[in-house]
Each structure stands twice: as structure tokens, then as C-alpha cells.
Amino acid sequence: MTVLVTGATGTVGSHVVEALVERGAEVRAGVRDPASARDRFPEPVELVAFDFTKPETYGFALDGVERLFLVRPPAMSRVGRHLLPFVDAALRTGVGRIAYLSVLGAQHNPLLPHRRVERHLESAGVDYTILRASFFMQNLAEVHRPEIADSDELLVPAGDGTTSFVDARDVAAAAATVLTEPGHRNRAYDITGPEALDYDEVATVFTDVLGRRIEYADPSIPEFAWHMTRRGFDIGYVAVMVAIYTTARLGLADRVTDDFSRVVGREPRTLREFVADYADSFRA
């Protein structure tokens, strides 16, 4: 089978590519600039120029593709203009199975663009599987790495709320499974890690694994927004982060399920395992 992976250089997509290669699938990675991305992927992966905002890239990217890993780019707010037309194009060219990366709780919030994509898939007549993922552990190694590495601080405005973290590598493992194995047609799974933690507990895990004290700073929302905009983040992206951490503050981010174990057949990674694996990135 040939599988097109959108968002192939992203936090989850890059791991989906690896997981599919390990399963023997023919993988096509959709990237904006294939030449500059070549060294990021193993040799069997075919790179193709692809951009949701450029319909002229759809035809070649989808040629011969049977299955699709679909991810909404974080910066895309108007999914109806680009992402949904791409889904329709994929169906016209013969894609028969789609795994869509959504967010935990999307089915309860009709205002989320993720939910709009879910509804489109549900009515499109294609075999789909929706993966509603909780908060990626990798965000700690990407967005929040500078404060942890350089200031020994975990700077997020989550109050004393708890969050069910998940390793993006596990989300990718679930995606590769539902794309290559039977039994997941028209299903939705809540993909979480094994536990929900508050950020004091998260800081303790970092302290234990890294061997130095990491403090949970717990700034106010205005303080956090000011800090992140000074770091250079776009105000829209900062607003998304504030919304995510407000969800944790309100106690709405702590859902833990066994969906991952039932789909993949093993336990999900713990935060302690994640920090140990990424320890070098948290060193000053």
C-alpha cells in the first residue's frame, strides 16, 4: 500500500513516517520543500511537494495513494478553504482509508475546526479513524525547552490542574496501526498516556530524571502571554497555548483512557520515560 503522510516534518507526522516504514508500507511524505527535507527521512520514503493552500500540489501528491494520514496544520484556522477540499480530492483519486489526528474532547466542542473535519469525514463515505490525542509530551521539549534548560523552570499557566500527557511517538504508533491493520473502520479513539499529572508533579519528574531541581513557575495568564510574545511567538499561537492551559486550569484536561493499549497492544510511555529519552535536549 502507498500511504501519504501530511505534516510529515511535524511533531507527530515525522514519527508516523518512521512507524509506517517499520511496518513495510510505501510511504510518501508531503512536505513544502522536498530538497531541504531529504536528510530528515530514511531513504525508502518518497518526498513530494505538498501544501494544503496550493491545490496544484494535490494531484501529484495523491497519485496512487491508497491511505492517508491527515493532520491539520496548527496555523490553519479556515479548514473549509483548504483542508476539506483536499479531503474531497483524496476521495476522488481513490484514497480508501484516512487516519485523522484530532484533539481530545473535540466531539464535545462544535466550534473547534478539528470537529468540523471529523464531521466531514463521518459523512464522506470513506473508511476513517479519528485519533483524539491529549497534550503532547514533546511540547515540553519544543515550546518550553528554553525555560527548562536555561532557567530550571516549567513556565506554564496551568494552576493546579492536571493534564493527561501523551508521547507523540505513541500517537504515531496508533496511527500506523489503524492505517495498516483491519478492525478500526469508522472508529474514534482517545489516545492518552497512562496518567494525569499536575505541573508540580511534572516538575518533580524532571527534577528526578535530570538530577537538578526544576521548579513549576505557574505564571498568571498575562505574564505567560507577555513572556511568550517576547520570545517571538505569534499572538495567535500564544492565544492557542493560553486556551490549552486554561482547559487544564479548569480541570478539563485530565482524561485518561486505555484506547492506546487496545489499539497498539502495549502500554503507552510514561512522562518519566519521555524525559529520560529526551534528557539531552533539556541540558543548558
For each residue, the residues with C-beta under 8 A, 3 or more apart:
1: 25 26 66 67 180
2: 25 26 27 28 64 65 66 67
3: 20 25 26 27 28 65 66 67 68 69 179 180
4: 28 30 48 50 61 62 65 67 68 69 90 95
5: 8 13 16 17 20 27 28 29 30 69
6: 13 30 50 52 68 69 70 71
7: 10 12 13 30 69 71 73 101
8: 5 13 14 16 17 29 30 31 37 41
9: 13 14 29 31 37 40
10: 7 13 14 71
11: 14 15 136 138 139 142 168
12: 7 15 16 71 101 133 136 168 171 172 175
13: 5 6 7 8 9 10 16 17 29 69 71 172
14: 8 9 10 11 17 18 40
15: 11 12 18 19 168 169 171 172 173
16: 5 8 12 13 19 20 69 172 175 176
17: 5 8 13 14 20 21 27 29 41 45
18: 14 15 21 22 42 172
19: 15 16 22 23 172 173 175 176
20: 3 5 16 17 23 25 27 69 176 179 180
21: 17 18 24 25 27 42 44 45
22: 18 19 176
23: 19 20 176 180
24: 21
25: 1 2 3 20 21 176 179 180
26: 1 2 3 44 46
27: 2 3 5 17 20 21 44 45 46
28: 2 3 4 5 45 46 47 48 61 65
29: 5 8 9 13 17 37 41 45 46 47 48
30: 4 5 6 7 8 48 50 61
31: 8 9 34 37 47 48 49 50
32: 49 50 51
33: 36 37 49
34: 31 37 38 47 48 49
35: 38
36: 33
37: 8 9 29 31 33 34 40 41 47
38: 34 35 41 47
39:
40: 9 14 37
41: 8 17 29 37 38 45 47
42: 18 21 45
43:
44: 21 26 27
45: 17 21 27 28 29 41 42
46: 26 27 28 29
47: 28 29 31 34 37 38 41
48: 4 28 29 30 31 34 57 60 61
49: 31 32 33 34 57 60 61
50: 4 6 30 31 32 57 58 61
51: 32 54 57
52: 6 73 76 82 83 86
53: 82
54: 51 57
55: 58 85 86 89
56: 59
57: 48 49 50 51 54 60 61
58: 50 55 61 62 86 89 90
59: 56 62 63 89 93
60: 48 49 57 63
61: 4 28 30 48 49 50 57 58 65
62: 4 58 59 65 89 90 93 95
63: 59 60 93
64: 2
65: 2 3 4 28 61 62 68 90 93 94 95
66: 1 2 3 94 95 96 97
67: 1 2 3 4 95 96 97 98 99 179 180
68: 3 4 6 65 90 95 97 98 99
69: 3 4 5 6 7 13 16 20 98 99 101 175 179
70: 6 83 87 98 99 100 101 117
71: 6 7 10 12 13 100 101
72: 76 79 83 101 113 114 117
73: 7 52 76
74: 237 240
75: 236 237
76: 52 72 73 79 82 83 113
77: 113
78: 81 82 113
79: 72 76 82 83 84 113 116 117
80: 83 84 116
81: 78 85
82: 52 53 76 78 79 85 86
83: 52 70 72 76 79 80 86 87 117
84: 79 80 87 88 116 117 120
85: 55 81 82 88 89
86: 52 55 58 82 83 89 90
87: 70 83 84 90 91 98 117 120 121 124
88: 84 85 91 92 124
89: 55 58 59 62 85 86 92 93
90: 4 58 62 65 68 86 87 93 95 98
91: 87 88 94 95 124 125 126
92: 88 89
93: 59 62 63 65 89 90
94: 65 66 91
95: 4 62 65 66 67 68 90 91 98 126
96: 66 67 126 127
97: 66 67 68 126 127 128 129 179 185
98: 67 68 69 70 87 90 95 121 126 127 128 129
99: 67 68 69 70 128 129 131 175 178 179
100: 70 71 117 118 121 128 129 130 131
101: 7 12 69 70 71 72 131 133 171 175
102: 106 114 115 117 118 130 131 132 133 188
103: 106 112 114 132 133
104: 132 133 134 164 190 192 253 255
105: 108 109 132 252 255
106: 102 103 109 112 114 115 118 132
107: 115 118 132 188
108: 105
109: 105 106 112 115
110: 115 116
111: 115
112: 103 106 109 115 116
113: 72 76 77 78 79 116 117
114: 72 102 103 106 117 118
115: 102 106 107 109 110 111 112 118 119
116: 79 80 84 110 112 113 119 120
117: 70 72 79 83 84 87 100 102 113 114 120 121
118: 100 102 106 107 114 115 121 122 130 188
119: 115 116 122 123
120: 84 87 116 117 123 124
121: 87 98 100 117 118 124 126 128 130
122: 118 119 128 186
123: 119 120
124: 87 88 91 120 121 128
125: 91
126: 91 95 96 97 98 121
127: 96 97 98 185 186
128: 97 98 99 100 121 122 124 185 186
129: 97 98 99 100 178 179 184 185 186 187 188 189
130: 100 102 118 121 187 188 189
131: 99 100 101 102 171 174 175 178 188 189 191
132: 102 103 104 105 106 107 188 189 190 191
133: 12 101 102 103 104 136 166 171 191 192
134: 104 163 164 165 166 190 191 192 193 253 255
135: 139 163 164 165 166 244 248 253
136: 11 12 133 139 165 166 167 168 171
137: 140 141 165 166 167 168 193 269 271 274
138: 11 141 142 167 168 278
139: 11 135 136 142 143 144
140: 137 143 144 145 148 154 202 274
141: 137 138 144 145 278 281 282
142: 11 138 139 145
143: 139 140 241
144: 139 140 141 147 148 154 155 156
145: 140 141 142 148 149 281 282
146: 149 150 151 231
147: 144 150 151 153 154 155 217
148: 140 144 145 151 152 153 154 206 214 282
149: 145 146 281 282 283 284
150: 146 147 284
151: 146 147 148 155
152: 148 212 213 214 215
153: 147 148 214 215 216 217
154: 140 144 147 148 199 202 203 206 214 215 216 217
155: 144 147 151 217 219 224 227
156: 144 199 216 217 218 219 224 245
157: 218 219 220 221 223 224 242 245 246 249
158: 161 163 198 199 218 245 248 249
159: 218 248 249
160: 198 200
161: 158 198 247 248 249 250 251 252 253 254
162: 196 197 198 248 251 253 254
163: 134 135 158 196 197 198 199 248 253 254
164: 104 134 135 192 193 195 196 253 254 255 256
165: 134 135 136 137 192 193 197 202 271 274
166: 133 134 135 136 137 170 171 191 192 193 260 268
167: 136 137 138 170 171 193 268 269 273 274
168: 11 12 15 136 137 138 171 172
169: 15 172 173 269
170: 166 167 173 174 191 193 260 264 268 269
171: 12 15 101 131 133 136 166 167 168 174 175 191
172: 12 13 15 16 18 19 168 169 175 176
173: 15 19 169 170 176 177 264
174: 131 170 171 177 178 189 191 260 263 264
175: 12 16 19 69 99 101 131 171 172 178 179
176: 16 19 20 22 23 25 172 173 179 180
177: 173 174 180 181 184 263 264
178: 99 129 131 174 175 181 184 187 189 263
179: 3 20 25 67 69 97 99 129 175 176
180: 1 3 20 23 25 67 176 177
181: 177 178 184
182: 185
183:
184: 129 177 178 181 187 189 263
185: 97 127 128 129 182
186: 122 127 128 129
187: 129 130 178 184
188: 102 107 118 129 130 131 132
189: 129 130 131 132 174 178 184 257 259 260 263
190: 104 132 134 255 257 259
191: 131 132 133 134 166 170 171 174 257 259 260 263 268
192: 104 133 134 164 165 166 255 256 257 259 260 268
193: 134 137 164 165 166 167 170 256 268 269 270 271
194: 256 267 268 270
195: 164 256 270 271
196: 162 163 164 253 254 255 256
197: 162 163 165 201 202 205 271
198: 158 160 161 162 163 201 202
199: 154 156 158 163 202 203 216 218
200: 160 203 204 216
201: 197 198 204 205
202: 140 154 165 197 198 199 205 206 216 271
203: 154 199 200 206 207 214 215 216
204: 200 201 207 208
205: 197 201 202 208 209 271 272 275
206: 148 154 202 203 209 210 214 275 282
207: 203 204 210 211 212 213 214
208: 204 205 211 272
209: 205 206 272 275 276 279
210: 206 207 214 275 279 282 283
211: 207 208
212: 152 207
213: 152 207
214: 148 152 153 154 203 206 207 210
215: 152 153 154 203
216: 153 154 156 199 200 202 203
217: 147 153 154 155 156
218: 156 157 158 159 199
219: 155 156 157 223 224 227
220: 157 223 224
221: 157 224 225 242 245 246
222: 225 226
223: 157 219 220 226 227
224: 155 156 157 219 220 221 227 228 241 242 245
225: 221 222 228 229 238 239 242
226: 222 223 229 230
227: 155 219 223 224 230 231
228: 224 225 231 233 238 241
229: 225 226 232 233 235 238
230: 226 227
231: 146 227 228
232: 229
233: 228 229 237 238 241
234: 237 238
235: 229 238 239
236: 75 239 240
237: 74 75 233 234 240 241
238: 225 228 229 233 234 235 241 242
239: 225 235 236 242 243
240: 74 236 237 243 244
241: 143 224 228 233 237 238 244 245
242: 157 221 224 225 238 239 245 246
243: 239 240 246 247
244: 135 240 241 247 248 253
245: 156 157 158 221 224 241 242 248 249
246: 157 221 242 243 249 250
247: 161 243 244 250 252 253
248: 135 158 159 161 162 163 244 245 251 252 253 254
249: 157 158 159 161 245 246
250: 161 246 247
251: 161 162 248 254
252: 105 161 247 248
253: 104 134 135 161 162 163 164 196 244 247 248
254: 161 162 163 164 196 248 251
255: 104 105 134 164 190 192 196
256: 164 192 193 194 195 196
257: 189 190 191 192 260
258: 261 262
259: 189 190 191 192 262 263
260: 166 170 174 189 191 192 257 263 264 268
261: 258 264 265 266 267 268
262: 258 259 265
263: 174 177 178 184 189 191 259 260
264: 170 173 174 177 260 261
265: 261 262
266: 261
267: 194 261
268: 166 167 170 191 192 193 194 260 261
269: 137 167 169 170 193 273 274
270: 193 194 195 273 274
271: 137 165 193 195 197 202 205 274 275
272: 205 208 209 275 276
273: 167 269 270 276 277
274: 137 140 165 167 269 270 271 277 278
275: 205 206 209 210 271 272 278 279 282
276: 209 272 273 279
277: 273 274
278: 138 141 274 275 281 282
279: 209 210 275 276 282 283
280: 283
281: 141 145 149 278
282: 141 145 148 149 206 210 275 278 279
283: 149 210 279 280
284: 149 150
